[in-house]
Amino acid sequence: MKFISTRGQTPALGFSDAVATGLAPDGGLYLPESLPAISSADLARWEKLGYADLCFEFMRIFATDIPVEELRAIVAKSYTRFSHPEIAPLRRLDARTHVLELFHGPTLAFKDFALQLLGNLYERQCRVRRESINVLGATSGDTGAAAIHGLLGKPGTGIFILFPDGRVSPLQERQMACTGVDNVFALAVDGTFDDAQAALKEVFGDQAFRTGHRLSAVNSINLARVLPQCVYYLYAWLRLPASERGNVEFVVPTGNFGNVCAGWLLQQMGVPIAGFKVATNQNDILHRLFTTGEYRVGDVHPSLAPSMDIQVSSNFERFLYYSLGCNQARVREVMQTFKATGGYTFENFDRGSFSSSRCTDGEIQGIIGRVYREHGYVVDPHTACGFKELNPDRISVVLATAHPAKFPDAIRAATGVESTHPALEALKSLPIVKYRIKATPTAIRTFIDQHAV
Ligand SMILES: *Cc1c(COP(=O)(O)O)cnc(C)c1O
């Protein structure tokens, strides 16, 4: 299978090359040349598979350039570090509501589902090409931790993650800085996340430096971030009683539109999912889009659900491509207008099977308390956004994107419960190894020159 750019001005690539490239050279995002169709016979055949086997069956449709048995082994290995036997357990709260727990991976957030696999794909790439790779990224929390744990100790890889010093949660910092592994560099930047991001952009813009160190970006636009995320929707759908499957709405706490985009792609491939609810926090660009048809950036306001504090949803372009009838010239036009004016208004916007909601910090607190009282179940602040207003006419599957123990203060304030997790407790006694650096391209380049593999 080949992968094309949403902007159509660069050649199509095979799976491994599209993954290694990340952002397409024309500024677009990679997508399958045409979406495969998943039939009811496929669904019947997959019904009894465990998580890793299902993931393999799904990924082999796309990763056709990796020998089948090698792919099977890579996928199997990617889900060995999850602490729950079901990997993504579906838990029923009441007759109309399920929670899909996506927080049993090594960093206790859903990003592990893609980044564990991406780490193993990078490792294979290094082996096949006999080259090392240096992965570079900036994080406001969960992505950095999940990326680090995807590449932990992998031969031929170095990983450099910039984070704003003092502005990620202490537990998130420990997940990045207490690994004790020498291919990991947690870089505490003196400045904000935006400062780190801007400096990083310049480093990536330096072509000679970029190719010299074989730099690769970990960010949510990579094809290998999206496709593995389709699998837990499929897994959950197959675990629902047959009587509920046709009426299910997945409720997805989102910021970058990455997670919900994966579910939506699966629906486009033919899996009969009734709808999706895009659940935002107070940073509500997506909620505004789905209610008004206007896609416009606003200022980012830090919230209790920090991994959704985003105002430009980078994966939105994938949805846009299909919404515009796969017309790449139109995608370029819309993205150009958006870049130049900070917004785009769609005429006759068709929201399809999407609905949306927005949740303030006050509402998040209230919801954590209410869900705990009603169901004896503790949700983290991101997941709480999903519970804003469930559709009474549908069966809701709310995606639980992080373990509550990652946010003990918010949980304590809302419920009085001390939320803990052994993986996080273990981190508390380990030494923190972080490197303080200035948020300048020069400082970053110097550090990489000294430490790259
Ligand atoms: C990253 C993250 C999100 C948002 O993910 P999207 O890809 O933007 O949908 C939500 N919750 C948690 C806990 C996250 O780490």
The ligand as an SDF file (V2000), in Angstrom:
LIG
                    3D

 15 15  0  0  0  0  0  0  0  0999 V2000
   -2.6260   13.6750   24.2530 C   0  0  0  0  0  0  0  0  0  0  0  0
   -3.7640   13.4850   25.1740 C   0  0  0  0  0  0  0  0  0  0  0  0
   -5.0900   13.8280   24.7920 C   0  0  0  0  0  0  0  0  0  0  0  0
   -5.4290   14.4640   23.4690 C   0  0  0  0  0  0  0  0  0  0  0  0
   -5.1370   13.6310   22.3880 O   0  0  0  0  0  0  0  0  0  0  0  0
   -5.5430   13.9900   20.8880 P   0  0  0  0  0  0  0  0  0  0  0  0
   -4.6840   13.1500   20.0130 O   0  0  0  0  0  0  0  0  0  0  0  0
   -5.3850   15.4020   20.7130 O   0  0  0  0  0  0  0  0  0  0  0  0
   -6.9370   13.5860   20.7080 O   0  0  0  0  0  0  0  0  0  0  0  0
   -6.1170   13.5680   25.6960 C   0  0  0  0  0  0  0  0  0  0  0  0
   -5.8660   13.0250   26.9080 N   0  0  0  0  0  0  0  0  0  0  0  0
   -4.6210   12.6970   27.3030 C   0  0  0  0  0  0  0  0  0  0  0  0
   -4.4240   12.1260   28.6540 C   0  0  0  0  0  0  0  0  0  0  0  0
   -3.5310   12.9020   26.4500 C   0  0  0  0  0  0  0  0  0  0  0  0
   -2.2890   12.5710   26.8560 O   0  0  0  0  0  0  0  0  0  0  0  0
  1  2  1  0
  2  3  1  0
  2 14  2  0
  3  4  1  0
  3 10  2  0
  4  5  1  0
  5  6  1  0
  6  7  2  0
  6  8  1  0
  6  9  1  0
 10 11  1  0
 11 12  2  0
 12 13  1  0
 12 14  1  0
 14 15  1  0
M  END
$$$$
